[in-house]
């Protein structure tokens, strides 16, 4: 009996081993290869595969453009993420109760999320066009005179344009997740709080928020990570301009790797981003109470 049972215990591991090997090959091999490349000197003009030490990693701390791109990324996250959360929560409360055409309106609100970010960015670039775009024309109607606003060129307008586009596209994502979370809150608790005289904010703070917080925390974490790697919509709108004013860490990495072909330095940037994200995500998970 022992001889026949032993192969049966190992058979399940043989079944999943091809999938595990494929995942490791796709995930770990590029990571390990990039780490090896980061210790070389591979550029557009030079292919020195000898060990170069920590030259590329030392250069990271001297690269003001790199830290500027990280600041631009953090700025977009700090503005867009709270606005998306608040608007998504407000929309979820609005559609929490049954109303005529509820399913149709929810479907229409979700449409921006299924559009490719590069397509959305290109569309908004046309809408923001100074000469033919409808945005300036509509503003001109209200102002009573032409409004020559250069949304993707003017340093004072470029960030509002980017943040507005980002909020327009991804607030429905927060809305859907928070709507699902609010739908599972026990209505009897909130109704009992209302009978006892609790106002909306007090009921939300002590009843609703603790109930939806695990889902809300996951939504915040997902959107925060997505905003950290924001690329498409900014590239379509400004390509990181004017100058490098809206250059995020993803755009800077793309420019270094595929425009200037600083391959080894780009690999070092990638590992810096991995380390930063690992630290931030670990801290966020502990802070949000998601790690039990």
N, C-alpha and C positions, 0 to 999 in steps of 0.2 A: 504493500500500500504506500509506503514511504517513497519508493522509487517512482511511482506514477503520480504522486501528489506534487513532488518537487517541480517538474516541468510546468504543471498547471499554475503554480505560484509565480513563476517567472514569465509566463506567457503574456500577461497584461503589460509588463514592462517592455517586452519586445513589440507590442502593438503601438505603444506611444513613443517609442524611441525614434522612429523616423521624423515624427512631428517635432520632437524636442531638438533633434539634430538640425532640422531645417531652421527652427527659430534661433538656435545658437549661431548657425552659419550666417543668417541674415542680420542678426542683431549684434553679436559679439565680434565677428570678423571685421566689419568696417570700423568698429570702435578701436579694436586692437591695432588695425592697420593705420588708422589716423594717429594713434599714440606713437607708433614707430616713426611715422612721417614727421611728427612734430619735433623730433630730435635730429632732423636732417636739415639740409639747406637746398630745398627744391623750389626754384622760381622759374619764371618764364625764360630767363637767360642762362640759368645754371641748374645742373642736376647732380648735386653732390649728395650722394647717399651715405656718406661716412657720418659717424656720430659727431654731432655738433654741440652736444651738451645742452645747457639750459639757455642758449642764446635767444631762441624764439620766445621763451617764457619770460626772460628778463626784459625783452623788448615790449612786452605787454604793459608793464608798469610805467614805461616811458611814453606810451602812445596816448596822447591827449585826445586824439580823434576817437579812439576806442572807448575811453571813459565818457566822452561826450555822447557817443551813441547809446551807451548804457543809461546815461542821464535822460536822454530823449525818450528811451523806452520806458523808464520808470515814470516819467512825467505823463505819458499817455495812459499808463496803467492807473496812476493815481487819480486821473480825471475821469476816464471812461468807465472803469470798473464800478465805482460807487454810483454813478449815474445810471448805468445799466441795471444795477441791483435795485435801486429805488424805483425806477420806472417799471421794471419787470414785476416788482412786488405790487405796485399800484395797479398795473394792468391785471395782475392775477386776482386781486381783490375785486376789481371791476367785473370780471367775468366769472367770479366764483358762484354767484347765484344764476339760476336759469333765466334766460331772456330769449325773446324771439330772434332767431337767426344767430344764435350763439356759436354754433359749430361753423357756420359760414364765416363769421367775423374772425374766429380763432384761426381758421385755415388761411384767410387773407393776411393776417398779422404774421404768420409764420413764413410767408413767401420770401422775405429778404434773406432768411438763413439758408435757403436752398440755392441761392445765386452764388456763383463762384466769386470770391473776393476780388479777383483781378478784373472780372467783368463789372462788378459793382463799382470798383474804383474808376474804371474807364468811363462808365456811364455818368458818375458824379463829376468827373473831369469835364465832360461835355456840358453838364448842367451848370457848372460853375464858370463856363467860358465867358469871358468879358464881353465878347461881341455878339455871340449867338445864343448864349445860355439863358434859359428862362429865369434863373435865380435873380440875376441882376435886373432883368426886365420887371419882375414882380416887385422887387424892392424899389425900383424907379417909379412904379405906379403909386406906391404908398408915399414915397418921398416927394413926388411931384416934379422930379427932374431926373435925368439919367444918373445911374449909380455905377461908376467905373471901378468896381471892386475886383481886384486881382487876387482871387481866393487862393490860388496855388502858387503865387509868386510873392505876394506881400507878406513880410515876416509877421505882421500883426494879425493876419487872417488865416494863415496856412494851418496853424494848429486847431483853431475852431473848425475849419473845414474837415480836417482829418478825423477829429474826435466826433463830429456830427455824423460823418459817414459810418464810422465804427459803431456808434450807438444805434444808428438806424438799422444796421444789419444784424447786430447781435443782441439787442434788447429782447427780441422775441424768444431767443434761446433761454434767457433767464426767466421770461414770462412763463414758458411752458413748464419748466422744472418747478418753479414756485407755485404754479397753478395746481400741479399734481400733488405737491406737498400740502398746500392749503386744503385741498379736497379731502385729505385724510385726517384732518384735525377734527377731534370730537366736538361737534356743534353743541352738545349738551353742556359742556364746560363753559363755553363762551356765553351761552344763553343764561346759565346760572350766574355768571359774573355780572351780566347786564342787569339781572333781576336784583342782585345785591348792590347795584349802584356803581359798578366799576365802569369808568369811561373807556373809550376805545383804546387809547394808548396804554392804559394800565392792563387791560385785558390782553392786548397784543404782547406786551413785555413779559407778563408772567404766565400766560397760557399758550398763545399761538407761537411765539418765538422759540420757546424751548421745544415745542413739538416739531417745528419745521427746521430747526437749526442744523441737524445732521445733513439734510438734503441741501439746505442753503449753503453750508460750508463747502460741500462738494462742488456745487455750482460756482461758488466764488473761486475755488482752487482751479477748476477747469478753465474758467474764463481768464483768470490771472495768468496761467501758463500759456494760454492761447494768445493773450495780448503781449506776453513777453517775446514771443516769436513772430510778432506782426510784421508782415512783409508785403503781401500782395496789394492791399488797398493803398498803402503809401507809395509803393513803386508805381502803381498806375496813376496816382494823383500827382506826385511831385518828384519821384525817383530820388527821394532824400533831400531835395532842394527846398528853398533856395540855398545854394551852396551845400552845406552839410547840416543845415538847421533841423531837418526832420529825419535825419539818418538814424535809424534804429540799429540795434546790434545785429539783427538778421540782414539788413541791407548792407551794413559795413562788412560783414563776413562774406556776403555775396560779391561785393566789389573787390575785396582783397583776393578772393579765390578765383573768380571767373572774369574779372576785368583786368586786374593787375597780375594775376596768376602767381601770387605769393602762397604756394601750396603748403609749405611747412608752417608758415606763420598763421595761415588760416586754420590748420589743424590745432595749433596752440590756442587760438581764439575759441575754437569749438570746445576744447577741454576746459578752458576758463568758464565758459557758459555752463557746461555740465556741472562743474563744481559749485558755481553760484546757485544754479537751480536746485541741486541736491540739498545744499544748506538751507535755502529758502523754503523748499517744500517740506523738509524735515521739521523746521521750526514751525511752519504753518500748521502742519498736521498735529503737532503737540499742542500748539496754542489753541487750536480749534477743538481740541478734545476728541479728535478722530482716532487717535492711537490708544486703544484700550489694553 
